[in-house]
Amino acid sequence: MPSDVATNKKQPAKKKTTKVLAGATLWSIAKDNHVSVPELVKANPQIKDKNLG
């Protein structure tokens, strides 16, 4: 059976919950979780102001 690496299939992302502290920015949350800001926003469609930088 071929592995996902050999077929270049991406593994589904695991859901992770992060407690957001006052003063946190999308950039700092993304950095702490090793993702880009666009990836963070895409994974959290409930974010209303996507310009929190």
Predicted model as a PDB file, atoms N, CA, C, CB and O in Angstrom, pLDDT in the B-factor column:
MODEL        1                                                                  
ATOM      1  N   MET A   1       0.850  -1.188   0.000  1.00 52.00           N  
ATOM      2  CA  MET A   1       0.000   0.000   0.000  1.00 52.00           C  
ATOM      3  C   MET A   1       0.891   1.244   0.000  1.00 52.00           C  
ATOM      4  CB  MET A   1      -0.965   0.002   1.233  1.00 52.00           C  
ATOM      5  O   MET A   1       1.750   1.368   0.873  1.00 52.00           O  
ATOM      6  N   PRO A   2       0.718   2.165  -0.944  1.00 55.00           N  
ATOM      7  CA  PRO A   2       1.583   3.340  -0.995  1.00 55.00           C  
ATOM      8  C   PRO A   2       1.321   4.284   0.169  1.00 55.00           C  
ATOM      9  CB  PRO A   2       1.391   4.076  -2.307  1.00 55.00           C  
ATOM     10  O   PRO A   2       0.199   4.392   0.662  1.00 55.00           O  
ATOM     11  N   SER A   3       2.366   4.959   0.593  1.00 53.00           N  
ATOM     12  CA  SER A   3       2.213   5.925   1.682  1.00 53.00           C  
ATOM     13  C   SER A   3       1.742   7.260   1.132  1.00 53.00           C  
ATOM     14  CB  SER A   3       3.537   6.099   2.452  1.00 53.00           C  
ATOM     15  O   SER A   3       1.816   7.505  -0.072  1.00 53.00           O  
ATOM     16  N   ASP A   4       1.259   8.122   2.017  1.00 54.00           N  
ATOM     17  CA  ASP A   4       0.814   9.451   1.604  1.00 54.00           C  
ATOM     18  C   ASP A   4       1.969  10.278   1.052  1.00 54.00           C  
ATOM     19  CB  ASP A   4       0.166  10.181   2.776  1.00 54.00           C  
ATOM     20  O   ASP A   4       1.770  11.113   0.170  1.00 54.00           O  
ATOM     21  N   VAL A   5       3.168  10.051   1.563  1.00 55.00           N  
ATOM     22  CA  VAL A   5       4.327  10.795   1.075  1.00 55.00           C  
ATOM     23  C   VAL A   5       4.578  10.447  -0.383  1.00 55.00           C  
ATOM     24  CB  VAL A   5       5.581  10.492   1.930  1.00 55.00           C  
ATOM     25  O   VAL A   5       4.841  11.333  -1.196  1.00 55.00           O  
ATOM     26  N   ALA A   6       4.499   9.178  -0.720  1.00 59.00           N  
ATOM     27  CA  ALA A   6       4.761   8.742  -2.092  1.00 59.00           C  
ATOM     28  C   ALA A   6       3.716   9.269  -3.067  1.00 59.00           C  
ATOM     29  CB  ALA A   6       4.805   7.224  -2.159  1.00 59.00           C  
ATOM     30  O   ALA A   6       4.033   9.502  -4.234  1.00 59.00           O  
ATOM     31  N   THR A   7       2.489   9.461  -2.623  1.00 61.00           N  
ATOM     32  CA  THR A   7       1.430   9.926  -3.508  1.00 61.00           C  
ATOM     33  C   THR A   7       1.219  11.433  -3.406  1.00 61.00           C  
ATOM     34  CB  THR A   7       0.137   9.204  -3.192  1.00 61.00           C  
ATOM     35  O   THR A   7       0.347  11.985  -4.077  1.00 61.00           O  
ATOM     36  N   ASN A   8       2.018  12.104  -2.566  1.00 60.00           N  
ATOM     37  CA  ASN A   8       1.930  13.551  -2.372  1.00 60.00           C  
ATOM     38  C   ASN A   8       0.575  14.008  -1.858  1.00 60.00           C  
ATOM     39  CB  ASN A   8       2.231  14.253  -3.657  1.00 60.00           C  
ATOM     40  O   ASN A   8       0.181  15.149  -2.100  1.00 60.00           O  
ATOM     41  N   LYS A   9      -0.140  13.149  -1.159  1.00 67.00           N  
ATOM     42  CA  LYS A   9      -1.407  13.548  -0.559  1.00 67.00           C  
ATOM     43  C   LYS A   9      -1.125  14.257   0.758  1.00 67.00           C  
ATOM     44  CB  LYS A   9      -2.338  12.320  -0.341  1.00 67.00           C  
ATOM     45  O   LYS A   9      -0.260  13.842   1.529  1.00 67.00           O  
ATOM     46  N   LYS A  10      -1.863  15.327   1.004  1.00 65.00           N  
ATOM     47  CA  LYS A  10      -1.719  16.037   2.263  1.00 65.00           C  
ATOM     48  C   LYS A  10      -2.553  15.347   3.330  1.00 65.00           C  
ATOM     49  CB  LYS A  10      -2.134  17.516   2.115  1.00 65.00           C  
ATOM     50  O   LYS A  10      -3.675  14.906   3.080  1.00 65.00           O  
ATOM     51  N   GLN A  11      -1.985  15.265   4.515  1.00 65.00           N  
ATOM     52  CA  GLN A  11      -2.734  14.750   5.650  1.00 65.00           C  
ATOM     53  C   GLN A  11      -3.750  15.812   6.055  1.00 65.00           C  
ATOM     54  CB  GLN A  11      -1.786  14.379   6.844  1.00 65.00           C  
ATOM     55  O   GLN A  11      -3.450  17.004   5.982  1.00 65.00           O  
ATOM     56  N   PRO A  12      -4.951  15.407   6.481  1.00 65.00           N  
ATOM     57  CA  PRO A  12      -5.907  16.406   6.964  1.00 65.00           C  
ATOM     58  C   PRO A  12      -5.341  17.100   8.200  1.00 65.00           C  
ATOM     59  CB  PRO A  12      -7.280  15.750   7.287  1.00 65.00           C  
ATOM     60  O   PRO A  12      -4.695  16.478   9.043  1.00 65.00           O  
ATOM     61  N   ALA A  13      -5.597  18.386   8.284  1.00 65.00           N  
ATOM     62  CA  ALA A  13      -5.109  19.143   9.441  1.00 65.00           C  
ATOM     63  C   ALA A  13      -5.820  18.695  10.705  1.00 65.00           C  
ATOM     64  CB  ALA A  13      -5.308  20.653   9.228  1.00 65.00           C  
ATOM     65  O   ALA A  13      -7.017  18.411  10.701  1.00 65.00           O  
ATOM     66  N   LYS A  14      -5.063  18.638  11.778  1.00 74.00           N  
ATOM     67  CA  LYS A  14      -5.656  18.304  13.072  1.00 74.00           C  
ATOM     68  C   LYS A  14      -6.205  19.581  13.679  1.00 74.00           C  
ATOM     69  CB  LYS A  14      -4.615  17.629  14.027  1.00 74.00           C  
ATOM     70  O   LYS A  14      -5.585  20.640  13.586  1.00 74.00           O  
ATOM     71  N   LYS A  15      -7.375  19.478  14.304  1.00 80.00           N  
ATOM     72  CA  LYS A  15      -7.962  20.638  14.958  1.00 80.00           C  
ATOM     73  C   LYS A  15      -7.210  20.903  16.251  1.00 80.00           C  
ATOM     74  CB  LYS A  15      -9.475  20.424  15.230  1.00 80.00           C  
ATOM     75  O   LYS A  15      -6.849  19.982  16.983  1.00 80.00           O  
ATOM     76  N   LYS A  16      -6.984  22.173  16.512  1.00 81.00           N  
ATOM     77  CA  LYS A  16      -6.281  22.575  17.705  1.00 81.00           C  
ATOM     78  C   LYS A  16      -6.993  23.790  18.277  1.00 81.00           C  
ATOM     79  CB  LYS A  16      -4.786  22.876  17.409  1.00 81.00           C  
ATOM     80  O   LYS A  16      -7.401  24.685  17.537  1.00 81.00           O  
ATOM     81  N   THR A  17      -7.137  23.818  19.565  1.00 87.00           N  
ATOM     82  CA  THR A  17      -7.751  24.959  20.234  1.00 87.00           C  
ATOM     83  C   THR A  17      -6.655  25.749  20.930  1.00 87.00           C  
ATOM     84  CB  THR A  17      -8.848  24.503  21.250  1.00 87.00           C  
ATOM     85  O   THR A  17      -5.797  25.178  21.603  1.00 87.00           O  
ATOM     86  N   THR A  18      -6.688  27.052  20.764  1.00 86.00           N  
ATOM     87  CA  THR A  18      -5.716  27.930  21.397  1.00 86.00           C  
ATOM     88  C   THR A  18      -6.459  28.989  22.188  1.00 86.00           C  
ATOM     89  CB  THR A  18      -4.777  28.579  20.349  1.00 86.00           C  
ATOM     90  O   THR A  18      -7.400  29.600  21.682  1.00 86.00           O  
ATOM     91  N   LYS A  19      -6.044  29.208  23.421  1.00 89.00           N  
ATOM     92  CA  LYS A  19      -6.623  30.272  24.228  1.00 89.00           C  
ATOM     93  C   LYS A  19      -5.959  31.569  23.810  1.00 89.00           C  
ATOM     94  CB  LYS A  19      -6.442  30.003  25.761  1.00 89.00           C  
ATOM     95  O   LYS A  19      -4.740  31.713  23.907  1.00 89.00           O  
ATOM     96  N   VAL A  20      -6.760  32.509  23.348  1.00 88.00           N  
ATOM     97  CA  VAL A  20      -6.236  33.783  22.861  1.00 88.00           C  
ATOM     98  C   VAL A  20      -6.277  34.787  24.003  1.00 88.00           C  
ATOM     99  CB  VAL A  20      -7.049  34.302  21.629  1.00 88.00           C  
ATOM    100  O   VAL A  20      -7.320  35.024  24.613  1.00 88.00           O  
ATOM    101  N   LEU A  21      -5.124  35.364  24.274  1.00 90.00           N  
ATOM    102  CA  LEU A  21      -4.997  36.335  25.346  1.00 90.00           C  
ATOM    103  C   LEU A  21      -5.197  37.748  24.815  1.00 90.00           C  
ATOM    104  CB  LEU A  21      -3.633  36.209  26.023  1.00 90.00           C  
ATOM    105  O   LEU A  21      -5.009  38.012  23.628  1.00 90.00           O  
ATOM    106  N   ALA A  22      -5.579  38.647  25.706  1.00 91.00           N  
ATOM    107  CA  ALA A  22      -5.754  40.045  25.331  1.00 91.00           C  
ATOM    108  C   ALA A  22      -4.463  40.568  24.715  1.00 91.00           C  
ATOM    109  CB  ALA A  22      -6.163  40.902  26.558  1.00 91.00           C  
ATOM    110  O   ALA A  22      -3.372  40.292  25.213  1.00 91.00           O  
ATOM    111  N   GLY A  23      -4.592  41.318  23.635  1.00 91.00           N  
ATOM    112  CA  GLY A  23      -3.437  41.897  22.965  1.00 91.00           C  
ATOM    113  C   GLY A  23      -2.855  41.022  21.872  1.00 91.00           C  
ATOM    114  O   GLY A  23      -1.965  41.452  21.138  1.00 91.00           O  
ATOM    115  N   ALA A  24      -3.348  39.796  21.757  1.00 91.00           N  
ATOM    116  CA  ALA A  24      -2.846  38.903  20.704  1.00 91.00           C  
ATOM    117  C   ALA A  24      -3.300  39.412  19.338  1.00 91.00           C  
ATOM    118  CB  ALA A  24      -3.339  37.444  20.931  1.00 91.00           C  
ATOM    119  O   ALA A  24      -4.379  39.990  19.207  1.00 91.00           O  
ATOM    120  N   THR A  25      -2.480  39.193  18.340  1.00 92.00           N  
ATOM    121  CA  THR A  25      -2.828  39.555  16.964  1.00 92.00           C  
ATOM    122  C   THR A  25      -2.921  38.281  16.143  1.00 92.00           C  
ATOM    123  CB  THR A  25      -1.780  40.542  16.349  1.00 92.00           C  
ATOM    124  O   THR A  25      -2.441  37.227  16.561  1.00 92.00           O  
ATOM    125  N   LEU A  26      -3.542  38.380  14.969  1.00 92.00           N  
ATOM    126  CA  LEU A  26      -3.586  37.215  14.097  1.00 92.00           C  
ATOM    127  C   LEU A  26      -2.175  36.760  13.768  1.00 92.00           C  
ATOM    128  CB  LEU A  26      -4.366  37.524  12.812  1.00 92.00           C  
ATOM    129  O   LEU A  26      -1.908  35.561  13.689  1.00 92.00           O  
ATOM    130  N   TRP A  27      -1.269  37.714  13.574  1.00 94.00           N  
ATOM    131  CA  TRP A  27       0.117  37.374  13.259  1.00 94.00           C  
ATOM    132  C   TRP A  27       0.762  36.593  14.405  1.00 94.00           C  
ATOM    133  CB  TRP A  27       0.927  38.648  12.963  1.00 94.00           C  
ATOM    134  O   TRP A  27       1.430  35.586  14.169  1.00 94.00           O  
ATOM    135  N   SER A  28       0.565  37.056  15.660  1.00 94.00           N  
ATOM    136  CA  SER A  28       1.200  36.369  16.787  1.00 94.00           C  
ATOM    137  C   SER A  28       0.591  34.983  17.008  1.00 94.00           C  
ATOM    138  CB  SER A  28       1.068  37.211  18.063  1.00 94.00           C  
ATOM    139  O   SER A  28       1.303  34.040  17.352  1.00 94.00           O  
ATOM    140  N   ILE A  29      -0.708  34.860  16.814  1.00 93.00           N  
ATOM    141  CA  ILE A  29      -1.363  33.555  16.963  1.00 93.00           C  
ATOM    142  C   ILE A  29      -0.873  32.604  15.878  1.00 93.00           C  
ATOM    143  CB  ILE A  29      -2.907  33.700  16.897  1.00 93.00           C  
ATOM    144  O   ILE A  29      -0.564  31.444  16.153  1.00 93.00           O  
ATOM    145  N   ALA A  30      -0.803  33.101  14.642  1.00 94.00           N  
ATOM    146  CA  ALA A  30      -0.320  32.275  13.540  1.00 94.00           C  
ATOM    147  C   ALA A  30       1.126  31.840  13.788  1.00 94.00           C  
ATOM    148  CB  ALA A  30      -0.428  33.040  12.206  1.00 94.00           C  
ATOM    149  O   ALA A  30       1.462  30.670  13.607  1.00 94.00           O  
ATOM    150  N   LYS A  31       1.965  32.764  14.196  1.00 95.00           N  
ATOM    151  CA  LYS A  31       3.373  32.456  14.458  1.00 95.00           C  
ATOM    152  C   LYS A  31       3.501  31.399  15.552  1.00 95.00           C  
ATOM    153  CB  LYS A  31       4.140  33.730  14.860  1.00 95.00           C  
ATOM    154  O   LYS A  31       4.267  30.446  15.409  1.00 95.00           O  
ATOM    155  N   ASP A  32       2.754  31.565  16.641  1.00 94.00           N  
ATOM    156  CA  ASP A  32       2.815  30.611  17.761  1.00 94.00           C  
ATOM    157  C   ASP A  32       2.352  29.217  17.352  1.00 94.00           C  
ATOM    158  CB  ASP A  32       1.962  31.110  18.925  1.00 94.00           C  
ATOM    159  O   ASP A  32       2.745  28.223  17.963  1.00 94.00           O  
ATOM    160  N   ASN A  33       1.508  29.145  16.307  1.00 92.00           N  
ATOM    161  CA  ASN A  33       0.953  27.860  15.870  1.00 92.00           C  
ATOM    162  C   ASN A  33       1.553  27.358  14.559  1.00 92.00           C  
ATOM    163  CB  ASN A  33      -0.540  27.978  15.718  1.00 92.00           C  
ATOM    164  O   ASN A  33       1.075  26.386  13.976  1.00 92.00           O  
ATOM    165  N   HIS A  34       2.610  28.038  14.105  1.00 94.00           N  
ATOM    166  CA  HIS A  34       3.368  27.617  12.914  1.00 94.00           C  
ATOM    167  C   HIS A  34       2.501  27.523  11.655  1.00 94.00           C  
ATOM    168  CB  HIS A  34       4.025  26.270  13.173  1.00 94.00           C  
ATOM    169  O   HIS A  34       2.616  26.579  10.873  1.00 94.00           O  
ATOM    170  N   VAL A  35       1.631  28.521  11.480  1.00 94.00           N  
ATOM    171  CA  VAL A  35       0.805  28.625  10.275  1.00 94.00           C  
ATOM    172  C   VAL A  35       0.874  30.066   9.782  1.00 94.00           C  
ATOM    173  CB  VAL A  35      -0.683  28.191  10.555  1.00 94.00           C  
ATOM    174  O   VAL A  35       1.329  30.955  10.501  1.00 94.00           O  
ATOM    175  N   SER A  36       0.421  30.289   8.553  1.00 95.00           N  
ATOM    176  CA  SER A  36       0.377  31.656   8.032  1.00 95.00           C  
ATOM    177  C   SER A  36      -0.931  32.320   8.477  1.00 95.00           C  
ATOM    178  CB  SER A  36       0.503  31.665   6.471  1.00 95.00           C  
ATOM    179  O   SER A  36      -1.882  31.646   8.871  1.00 95.00           O  
ATOM    180  N   VAL A  37      -0.957  33.644   8.406  1.00 93.00           N  
ATOM    181  CA  VAL A  37      -2.187  34.366   8.750  1.00 93.00           C  
ATOM    182  C   VAL A  37      -3.336  33.944   7.825  1.00 93.00           C  
ATOM    183  CB  VAL A  37      -1.960  35.898   8.660  1.00 93.00           C  
ATOM    184  O   VAL A  37      -4.439  33.708   8.320  1.00 93.00           O  
ATOM    185  N   PRO A  38      -3.129  33.837   6.500  1.00 93.00           N  
ATOM    186  CA  PRO A  38      -4.234  33.373   5.646  1.00 93.00           C  
ATOM    187  C   PRO A  38      -4.743  31.976   6.031  1.00 93.00           C  
ATOM    188  CB  PRO A  38      -3.787  33.364   4.191  1.00 93.00           C  
ATOM    189  O   PRO A  38      -5.946  31.720   5.976  1.00 93.00           O  
ATOM    190  N   GLU A  39      -3.833  31.075   6.421  1.00 94.00           N  
ATOM    191  CA  GLU A  39      -4.262  29.735   6.857  1.00 94.00           C  
ATOM    192  C   GLU A  39      -5.094  29.828   8.131  1.00 94.00           C  
ATOM    193  CB  GLU A  39      -3.037  28.817   7.089  1.00 94.00           C  
ATOM    194  O   GLU A  39      -6.100  29.134   8.276  1.00 94.00           O  
ATOM    195  N   LEU A  40      -4.670  30.688   9.051  1.00 92.00           N  
ATOM    196  CA  LEU A  40      -5.401  30.873  10.311  1.00 92.00           C  
ATOM    197  C   LEU A  40      -6.803  31.413  10.051  1.00 92.00           C  
ATOM    198  CB  LEU A  40      -4.634  31.827  11.246  1.00 92.00           C  
ATOM    199  O   LEU A  40      -7.780  30.934  10.628  1.00 92.00           O  
ATOM    200  N   VAL A  41      -6.890  32.411   9.181  1.00 91.00           N  
ATOM    201  CA  VAL A  41      -8.191  33.008   8.848  1.00 91.00           C  
ATOM    202  C   VAL A  41      -9.084  31.985   8.150  1.00 91.00           C  
ATOM    203  CB  VAL A  41      -8.005  34.255   7.950  1.00 91.00           C  
ATOM    204  O   VAL A  41     -10.274  31.890   8.451  1.00 91.00           O  
ATOM    205  N   LYS A  42      -8.517  31.228   7.226  1.00 92.00           N  
ATOM    206  CA  LYS A  42      -9.298  30.215   6.501  1.00 92.00           C  
ATOM    207  C   LYS A  42      -9.855  29.153   7.457  1.00 92.00           C  
ATOM    208  CB  LYS A  42      -8.428  29.544   5.418  1.00 92.00           C  
ATOM    209  O   LYS A  42     -10.975  28.674   7.283  1.00 92.00           O  
ATOM    210  N   ALA A  43      -9.067  28.799   8.455  1.00 92.00           N  
ATOM    211  CA  ALA A  43      -9.493  27.775   9.417  1.00 92.00           C  
ATOM    212  C   ALA A  43     -10.477  28.317  10.448  1.00 92.00           C  
ATOM    213  CB  ALA A  43      -8.284  27.197  10.128  1.00 92.00           C  
ATOM    214  O   ALA A  43     -11.080  27.548  11.196  1.00 92.00           O  
ATOM    215  N   ASN A  44     -10.642  29.653  10.490  1.00 91.00           N  
ATOM    216  CA  ASN A  44     -11.511  30.286  11.479  1.00 91.00           C  
ATOM    217  C   ASN A  44     -12.439  31.290  10.814  1.00 91.00           C  
ATOM    218  CB  ASN A  44     -10.680  30.975  12.567  1.00 91.00           C  
ATOM    219  O   ASN A  44     -12.280  32.497  10.998  1.00 91.00           O  
ATOM    220  N   PRO A  45     -13.414  30.802  10.038  1.00 90.00           N  
ATOM    221  CA  PRO A  45     -14.287  31.721   9.291  1.00 90.00           C  
ATOM    222  C   PRO A  45     -15.130  32.625  10.183  1.00 90.00           C  
ATOM    223  CB  PRO A  45     -15.198  30.934   8.393  1.00 90.00           C  
ATOM    224  O   PRO A  45     -15.722  33.591   9.701  1.00 90.00           O  
ATOM    225  N   GLN A  46     -15.189  32.326  11.469  1.00 90.00           N  
ATOM    226  CA  GLN A  46     -15.970  33.153  12.388  1.00 90.00           C  
ATOM    227  C   GLN A  46     -15.270  34.473  12.717  1.00 90.00           C  
ATOM    228  CB  GLN A  46     -16.243  32.385  13.670  1.00 90.00           C  
ATOM    229  O   GLN A  46     -15.890  35.354  13.313  1.00 90.00           O  
ATOM    230  N   ILE A  47     -13.996  34.635  12.344  1.00 86.00           N  
ATOM    231  CA  ILE A  47     -13.280  35.882  12.594  1.00 86.00           C  
ATOM    232  C   ILE A  47     -13.905  36.960  11.720  1.00 86.00           C  
ATOM    233  CB  ILE A  47     -11.743  35.733  12.306  1.00 86.00           C  
ATOM    234  O   ILE A  47     -13.934  36.834  10.495  1.00 86.00           O  
ATOM    235  N   LYS A  48     -14.401  38.010  12.343  1.00 82.00           N  
ATOM    236  CA  LYS A  48     -15.094  39.066  11.608  1.00 82.00           C  
ATOM    237  C   LYS A  48     -14.109  40.082  11.027  1.00 82.00           C  
ATOM    238  CB  LYS A  48     -16.099  39.773  12.523  1.00 82.00           C  
ATOM    239  O   LYS A  48     -14.198  40.416   9.845  1.00 82.00           O  
ATOM    240  N   ASP A  49     -13.176  40.575  11.834  1.00 78.00           N  
ATOM    241  CA  ASP A  49     -12.211  41.568  11.368  1.00 78.00           C  
ATOM    242  C   ASP A  49     -10.910  40.864  11.011  1.00 78.00           C  
ATOM    243  CB  ASP A  49     -11.968  42.666  12.445  1.00 78.00           C  
ATOM    244  O   ASP A  49     -10.082  40.586  11.878  1.00 78.00           O  
ATOM    245  N   LYS A  50     -10.744  40.582   9.732  1.00 69.00           N  
ATOM    246  CA  LYS A  50      -9.574  39.825   9.283  1.00 69.00           C  
ATOM    247  C   LYS A  50      -8.341  40.709   9.135  1.00 69.00           C  
ATOM    248  CB  LYS A  50      -9.874  39.137   7.961  1.00 69.00           C  
ATOM    249  O   LYS A  50      -7.297  40.237   8.686  1.00 69.00           O  
ATOM    250  N   ASN A  51      -8.445  41.982   9.503  1.00 69.00           N  
ATOM    251  CA  ASN A  51      -7.308  42.898   9.423  1.00 69.00           C  
ATOM    252  C   ASN A  51      -6.629  43.088  10.772  1.00 69.00           C  
ATOM    253  CB  ASN A  51      -7.758  44.241   8.883  1.00 69.00           C  
ATOM    254  O   ASN A  51      -5.846  44.022  10.943  1.00 69.00           O  
ATOM    255  N   LEU A  52      -6.917  42.223  11.723  1.00 63.00           N  
ATOM    256  CA  LEU A  52      -6.248  42.325  13.028  1.00 63.00           C  
ATOM    257  C   LEU A  52      -4.817  41.888  12.841  1.00 63.00           C  
ATOM    258  CB  LEU A  52      -6.963  41.458  14.124  1.00 63.00           C  
ATOM    259  O   LEU A  52      -4.531  40.693  12.768  1.00 63.00           O  
ATOM    260  N   GLY A  53      -3.921  42.840  12.765  1.00 57.00           N  
ATOM    261  CA  GLY A  53      -2.600  42.512  12.384  1.00 57.00           C  
ATOM    262  C   GLY A  53      -1.582  42.386  13.393  1.00 57.00           C  
ATOM    263  O   GLY A  53      -0.428  42.101  13.073  1.00 57.00           O  
TER     264      GLY A  53                                                      
ENDMDL                                                                          
END                                                                             
